[in-house]
């Protein structure tokens, strides 16, 4: 019997964390109001530190408020429970302590029967490590995860929570940024979109932006020309980028239209950037999961440097929509998906069924409980997707060749 449930949110923000927490609280209140609810602060960090919030009757009664906000009211962190050295360095566990055992012992001490993790591939693979440890050591506790990532790159889940909203918000960001195209002549604007390994968000953001363009009325006689507001290049990690060929194409657009607008995934070209930096003797920073710290290598600035001289741009502007997009409240489409997933998560938890809730690509996108050992990160965006190819055709960009990694 489930007597106590704990929640945690982890990893980077996505436009679903607050709403998912709210929907889970509401569902437990509807189905099992006697169950005690707590939330660990700042994800696995708070779990290791034993810092939690009691979800009282006031929060239960007003949980709908959480759907109106972005971010996470209980806080996030990036913690990998199998990276003991990093956790010792951060003071989260003592030398010689197994972090998985420390987390399991804390959950046991707190009397937790169910742990809900809301996060991306790193969060849920960490949850998988914890669930495997709990099962091996015979701890009586069920872990049920919800998939959030604006990159939409969790294997084998069709649609991750927050990704639709992030694309919509990235379009809103671009609408203002690209209005800058006439702030100087021969302007190059690079809109850098989040997406470490997966270009889905960049492509979906570009598509959402171009759909917005379709709703506008234009007046080229005074300079309000759709060609100047349009996207002229979309670059994703999965596709090879021929810098010289693209520079020639973009130079022609700049000569004709007067400006160039590029949507760039932050993960595009990272291998080349890292190789260049390391060849120059520079150290490239990496996080606890071994990922390159993208803010330290600045892909947008690197691409701006590659293109500016080649196309003879007079002014260059690089703008990043990531934090704007990922901290937004969930839109209607995401909120509907969040509600379905939260209801299924509570059902699974009360039945003692562990796993991650998601639409399973290997089961005709059916929503269900996916075993932890099937969860992985780094799902690539399919660059043969019809709507993506149609968009490239419309903007005059060559159809992509898969990138070599």
C-alpha positions as CSV (number, residue, x, y, z in Angstrom):
1,X,0.0,0.0,0.0
2,X,1.3,3.5,-0.9
3,X,1.4,5.8,2.1
4,X,4.0,8.4,1.1
5,X,5.0,9.8,-2.3
6,X,7.9,12.1,-3.2
7,X,8.5,14.2,-6.2
8,X,11.7,15.7,-7.7
9,X,12.4,17.7,-10.8
10,X,15.9,17.6,-12.3
11,X,18.2,18.6,-15.2
12,X,17.6,21.8,-17.2
13,X,14.3,23.5,-17.1
14,X,11.5,22.8,-19.6
15,X,8.0,24.3,-19.9
16,X,6.3,21.5,-18.1
17,X,7.9,21.0,-14.7
18,X,5.7,23.2,-12.7
19,X,2.6,22.0,-14.5
20,X,3.5,18.3,-14.2
21,X,4.1,18.7,-10.5
22,X,0.7,20.4,-10.2
23,X,-1.1,17.7,-12.2
24,X,0.5,14.9,-10.1
25,X,-0.6,16.6,-6.9
26,X,-4.1,17.0,-8.2
27,X,-4.4,13.4,-9.3
28,X,-3.2,12.0,-6.0
29,X,-5.6,14.3,-4.2
30,X,-8.5,13.0,-6.4
31,X,-7.6,9.3,-6.2
32,X,-5.7,8.9,-2.9
33,X,-6.1,11.9,-0.7
34,X,-4.8,10.0,2.3
35,X,-1.4,9.6,0.7
36,X,1.3,11.9,2.2
37,X,3.1,14.0,-0.4
38,X,6.6,15.6,-0.2
39,X,8.9,17.2,-2.8
40,X,12.7,17.1,-2.6
41,X,14.3,20.5,-3.3
42,X,16.6,20.9,-6.2
43,X,16.3,17.3,-7.5
44,X,18.7,14.6,-6.5
45,X,20.8,17.2,-4.7
46,X,18.0,17.8,-2.2
47,X,17.4,14.0,-1.9
48,X,21.0,13.5,-0.9
49,X,20.9,16.4,1.5
50,X,17.6,15.3,3.0
51,X,15.9,18.6,2.1
52,X,12.2,18.3,1.3
53,X,8.9,20.3,1.3
54,X,5.7,18.9,2.7
55,X,2.8,19.4,0.3
56,X,0.1,20.5,2.6
57,X,-3.7,21.0,2.2
58,X,-3.2,24.6,1.0
59,X,-0.9,23.4,-1.9
60,X,-3.2,20.5,-2.7
61,X,-6.2,22.9,-3.0
62,X,-4.3,25.4,-5.2
63,X,-2.2,23.0,-7.2
64,X,-3.8,24.3,-10.4
65,X,-1.8,27.5,-10.0
66,X,1.3,25.6,-10.8
67,X,0.1,25.1,-14.4
68,X,0.3,28.9,-14.9
69,X,4.0,29.2,-14.3
70,X,7.3,28.0,-15.9
71,X,10.4,26.9,-14.1
72,X,10.1,24.6,-11.2
73,X,8.9,25.7,-7.8
74,X,10.8,22.9,-6.0
75,X,14.1,23.6,-7.9
76,X,16.4,21.6,-10.2
77,X,20.0,20.5,-10.3
78,X,22.3,18.3,-12.4
79,X,23.3,15.3,-10.3
80,X,24.5,11.9,-11.5
81,X,24.2,9.4,-8.7
82,X,26.8,7.1,-10.2
83,X,29.4,9.9,-10.4
84,X,30.7,9.6,-6.8
85,X,33.8,11.7,-7.5
86,X,31.7,14.7,-8.6
87,X,29.3,14.4,-5.7
88,X,32.2,14.2,-3.2
89,X,33.7,17.3,-4.8
90,X,30.4,19.1,-4.4
91,X,30.0,18.0,-0.8
92,X,26.9,16.0,-1.5
93,X,28.3,12.7,-0.2
94,X,31.3,11.8,1.9
95,X,34.3,10.0,0.5
96,X,33.7,6.3,0.3
97,X,29.9,6.6,0.4
98,X,27.9,5.0,-2.5
99,X,25.6,7.8,-3.6
100,X,22.9,5.3,-4.8
101,X,22.9,3.8,-1.3
102,X,22.8,7.2,0.3
103,X,19.8,8.2,-1.8
104,X,18.0,4.9,-1.1
105,X,18.7,5.2,2.6
106,X,17.3,8.7,2.6
107,X,14.1,7.6,0.8
108,X,13.7,4.8,3.3
109,X,14.3,7.1,6.3
110,X,11.7,9.5,4.9
111,X,9.2,6.6,4.6
112,X,8.8,7.1,0.8
113,X,7.0,4.4,-1.1
114,X,6.9,6.1,-4.5
115,X,9.4,8.5,-6.1
116,X,8.3,10.5,-9.1
117,X,11.2,11.9,-11.2
118,X,10.4,14.6,-13.7
119,X,13.3,15.2,-16.1
120,X,15.1,14.3,-19.3
121,X,17.3,11.4,-20.3
122,X,19.9,12.1,-17.7
123,X,17.3,12.4,-15.0
124,X,15.6,9.2,-16.0
125,X,18.7,7.2,-16.6
126,X,19.8,8.3,-13.1
127,X,16.3,7.2,-12.0
128,X,17.0,3.9,-13.8
129,X,20.2,3.5,-11.9
130,X,18.4,4.2,-8.6
131,X,15.5,1.8,-9.5
132,X,18.0,-1.0,-10.3
133,X,19.8,-0.5,-7.0
134,X,16.6,-0.5,-5.1
135,X,15.5,-3.7,-6.7
136,X,18.9,-5.4,-6.3
137,X,19.1,-4.4,-2.6
138,X,15.4,-5.3,-1.9
139,X,14.2,-1.8,-1.0
140,X,10.4,-1.7,-1.2
141,X,10.1,1.5,-3.3
142,X,8.7,2.2,-6.8
143,X,10.2,4.9,-9.1
144,X,8.0,6.4,-11.9
145,X,9.4,9.0,-14.2
146,X,8.0,11.6,-16.5
147,X,10.0,12.7,-19.6
148,X,10.8,16.4,-20.0
149,X,13.2,17.8,-22.5
150,X,12.8,20.6,-24.9
151,X,15.2,18.7,-27.3
152,X,12.6,16.0,-27.7
153,X,15.4,13.4,-27.7
154,X,14.5,10.7,-25.3
155,X,14.6,7.1,-26.7
156,X,12.0,5.6,-27.3
157,X,9.5,8.4,-26.5
158,X,7.7,10.1,-29.3
159,X,7.0,13.5,-27.7
160,X,8.7,14.8,-24.6
161,X,6.9,17.2,-22.3
162,X,7.7,20.9,-22.9
163,X,9.1,20.6,-26.4
164,X,6.0,22.0,-28.2
165,X,6.0,25.0,-25.9
166,X,9.7,25.6,-26.3
167,X,9.3,25.7,-30.1
168,X,6.4,28.1,-29.8
169,X,8.4,30.3,-27.5
170,X,11.4,30.2,-29.7
171,X,9.3,31.5,-32.5
172,X,8.1,34.4,-30.4
173,X,11.7,35.2,-29.5
174,X,12.7,35.2,-33.2
175,X,9.8,37.5,-34.1
176,X,11.4,40.3,-32.2
177,X,15.0,39.4,-32.9
178,X,14.6,39.3,-36.6
179,X,12.9,42.7,-36.5
180,X,16.5,43.9,-36.0
181,X,17.5,43.0,-39.5
182,X,17.2,46.7,-40.7
183,X,19.2,48.1,-37.7
184,X,22.2,48.1,-40.1
185,X,22.9,47.3,-43.7
186,X,24.1,43.8,-44.7
187,X,23.0,42.3,-41.4
188,X,23.6,38.7,-40.4
189,X,21.4,37.4,-37.5
190,X,22.0,34.0,-35.9
191,X,19.3,32.7,-33.7
192,X,20.9,30.0,-31.6
193,X,18.4,27.4,-30.3
194,X,19.0,24.8,-27.6
195,X,19.7,21.2,-28.8
196,X,22.9,19.5,-27.8
197,X,22.7,16.4,-29.9
198,X,19.2,16.7,-31.5
199,X,18.0,19.3,-34.0
200,X,14.3,18.7,-33.5
201,X,13.8,21.9,-31.5
202,X,15.7,24.1,-34.0
203,X,13.6,22.6,-36.9
204,X,10.3,22.9,-35.0
205,X,11.1,26.4,-33.9
206,X,11.9,27.4,-37.5
207,X,8.7,25.8,-38.7
208,X,6.6,27.6,-36.0
209,X,8.2,30.9,-37.0
210,X,7.5,30.4,-40.7
211,X,3.9,29.5,-39.8
212,X,3.7,32.9,-38.0
213,X,5.1,34.6,-41.2
214,X,2.2,33.0,-43.1
215,X,-0.3,34.9,-40.9
216,X,1.3,38.3,-41.5
217,X,0.4,40.9,-44.2
218,X,3.4,42.5,-45.9
219,X,4.1,45.9,-47.6
220,X,7.3,45.6,-49.7
221,X,6.7,49.0,-51.2
222,X,7.9,50.6,-47.9
223,X,10.4,47.8,-47.1
224,X,8.1,45.5,-45.1
225,X,9.3,42.5,-47.2
226,X,8.7,38.9,-46.1
227,X,12.0,37.9,-47.7
228,X,13.8,40.0,-45.2
229,X,11.9,38.4,-42.3
230,X,12.2,34.9,-43.6
231,X,14.7,32.2,-42.5
232,X,17.6,31.7,-44.9
233,X,19.4,28.8,-43.2
234,X,18.5,26.0,-40.7
235,X,21.5,24.1,-39.3
236,X,21.1,21.0,-37.1
237,X,23.6,18.5,-35.6
238,X,22.4,15.6,-37.7
239,X,23.2,17.3,-41.0
240,X,26.6,18.0,-42.6
241,X,27.3,21.7,-43.1
242,X,29.3,22.7,-46.1
243,X,30.5,26.1,-44.9
244,X,31.9,27.2,-48.2
245,X,28.8,26.1,-50.3
246,X,26.4,27.7,-47.7
247,X,28.5,30.9,-47.6
248,X,28.2,31.2,-51.4
249,X,24.4,30.7,-51.2
250,X,24.0,33.1,-48.3
251,X,26.2,35.7,-50.0
252,X,23.7,35.7,-52.9
253,X,20.8,36.1,-50.6
254,X,22.5,39.0,-48.7
255,X,23.3,40.7,-52.0
256,X,19.7,40.4,-53.2
257,X,17.6,40.7,-50.0
258,X,20.0,42.8,-47.8
259,X,20.2,40.6,-44.7
260,X,20.5,36.9,-43.7
261,X,18.7,35.1,-40.9
262,X,20.0,31.7,-39.6
263,X,18.4,29.3,-37.1
264,X,21.2,27.3,-35.6
265,X,21.1,24.4,-33.2
266,X,23.6,24.9,-30.4
267,X,24.9,21.3,-31.1
268,X,25.6,21.9,-34.8
269,X,29.3,21.8,-35.6
270,X,30.3,21.1,-31.9
271,X,32.7,18.4,-32.9
272,X,34.6,20.8,-35.2
273,X,34.6,23.5,-32.6
274,X,35.9,21.3,-29.9
275,X,38.6,19.9,-32.2
276,X,39.7,23.4,-33.1
277,X,39.9,24.5,-29.4
278,X,41.7,21.4,-28.3
279,X,44.2,21.7,-31.2
280,X,44.9,25.2,-29.9
281,X,45.6,23.7,-26.5
282,X,42.5,25.0,-24.8
283,X,40.6,22.9,-22.3
284,X,37.0,22.3,-23.0
285,X,34.7,22.2,-19.9
286,X,32.4,19.2,-19.4
287,X,29.6,18.7,-16.8
288,X,29.0,15.8,-14.5
289,X,27.5,13.7,-17.3
290,X,30.5,14.3,-19.6
291,X,28.6,16.7,-21.8
292,X,30.6,19.6,-23.3
293,X,29.5,22.9,-21.6
294,X,28.2,24.6,-24.6
295,X,28.2,28.1,-23.1
296,X,32.0,27.8,-22.9
297,X,32.5,27.1,-26.6
298,X,29.7,29.5,-27.9
299,X,28.6,27.8,-31.2
300,X,26.6,30.8,-32.4
301,X,29.7,33.1,-32.2
302,X,31.8,30.4,-33.9
303,X,29.4,30.2,-36.8
304,X,29.1,33.9,-37.0
305,X,32.9,34.1,-37.3
306,X,32.8,31.5,-40.1
307,X,30.2,33.2,-42.1
308,X,30.6,36.9,-41.6
309,X,33.7,37.4,-43.7
310,X,32.7,34.9,-46.3
311,X,29.4,36.7,-47.0
312,X,30.7,40.2,-46.4
313,X,28.3,41.0,-43.6
314,X,28.6,44.5,-42.2
315,X,27.0,43.7,-38.8
316,X,26.5,40.4,-37.0
317,X,24.1,39.6,-34.2
318,X,23.9,36.3,-32.3
319,X,20.9,35.8,-30.0
320,X,20.1,32.7,-27.9
321,X,16.4,31.8,-27.2
322,X,17.1,28.9,-24.9
323,X,16.5,30.3,-21.4
324,X,13.5,32.4,-22.7
325,X,12.0,29.2,-24.2
326,X,12.7,26.7,-21.5
327,X,11.3,28.7,-18.6
328,X,7.9,29.4,-20.1
329,X,4.6,27.9,-18.8
330,X,3.3,25.0,-20.7
331,X,1.0,25.8,-23.7
332,X,-2.4,24.1,-24.2
333,X,-0.9,21.2,-26.3
334,X,1.7,20.4,-23.7
335,X,-0.7,20.8,-20.8
336,X,-3.0,18.2,-22.4
337,X,-0.1,15.8,-22.7
338,X,1.1,16.6,-19.2
339,X,-2.3,15.8,-17.8
340,X,-2.5,12.4,-19.7
341,X,1.0,11.4,-18.6
342,X,0.5,12.5,-15.0
343,X,-2.7,10.5,-14.7
344,X,-0.9,7.4,-16.1
345,X,2.0,8.0,-13.8
346,X,-0.2,8.0,-10.7
347,X,-2.0,4.8,-11.9
348,X,1.4,3.1,-12.4
349,X,2.6,4.3,-9.0
350,X,-0.4,3.1,-7.1
351,X,-0.1,-0.3,-8.9
352,X,3.6,-0.6,-8.0
353,X,4.7,-0.5,-11.7
354,X,8.1,1.3,-12.2
355,X,9.2,3.0,-15.4
356,X,8.9,6.1,-17.5
357,X,5.6,7.3,-18.8
358,X,5.6,8.0,-22.5
359,X,4.3,7.5,-26.0
360,X,6.3,4.5,-27.1
361,X,7.6,4.8,-30.7
362,X,8.0,1.0,-30.8
363,X,4.3,0.4,-29.9
364,X,2.6,2.7,-32.4
365,X,3.1,5.7,-30.0
366,X,0.8,4.2,-27.4
367,X,1.0,6.0,-24.0
368,X,2.2,3.6,-21.3
369,X,4.9,2.7,-18.9
370,X,8.3,2.2,-20.5
371,X,10.8,0.1,-18.7
372,X,13.8,2.1,-17.4
373,X,16.3,-0.1,-19.2
374,X,14.8,1.0,-22.6
375,X,15.3,4.7,-21.8
376,X,18.3,6.5,-23.4
377,X,19.2,10.0,-24.5
378,X,20.6,11.3,-27.7
379,X,17.7,10.4,-30.0
380,X,18.5,12.0,-33.3
381,X,16.1,14.2,-35.3
382,X,15.1,12.4,-38.5
383,X,16.4,14.8,-41.2
384,X,14.3,12.9,-43.8
385,X,11.1,14.1,-42.1
386,X,8.7,15.5,-44.7
387,X,7.9,18.9,-43.1
388,X,11.6,19.6,-42.5
389,X,12.6,18.8,-46.1
390,X,9.7,20.9,-47.4
391,X,10.9,23.9,-45.3
392,X,14.4,23.6,-46.6
393,X,13.0,23.5,-50.2
394,X,11.0,26.6,-49.5
395,X,14.0,28.6,-48.2
396,X,16.3,27.3,-50.9
397,X,18.7,25.3,-48.7
398,X,20.0,22.0,-50.1
399,X,18.5,18.8,-48.7
400,X,20.8,17.5,-46.0
401,X,23.5,14.9,-45.9
402,X,23.8,13.1,-42.6
403,X,26.7,14.3,-40.5
404,X,29.5,12.0,-39.7
405,X,30.1,11.6,-35.9
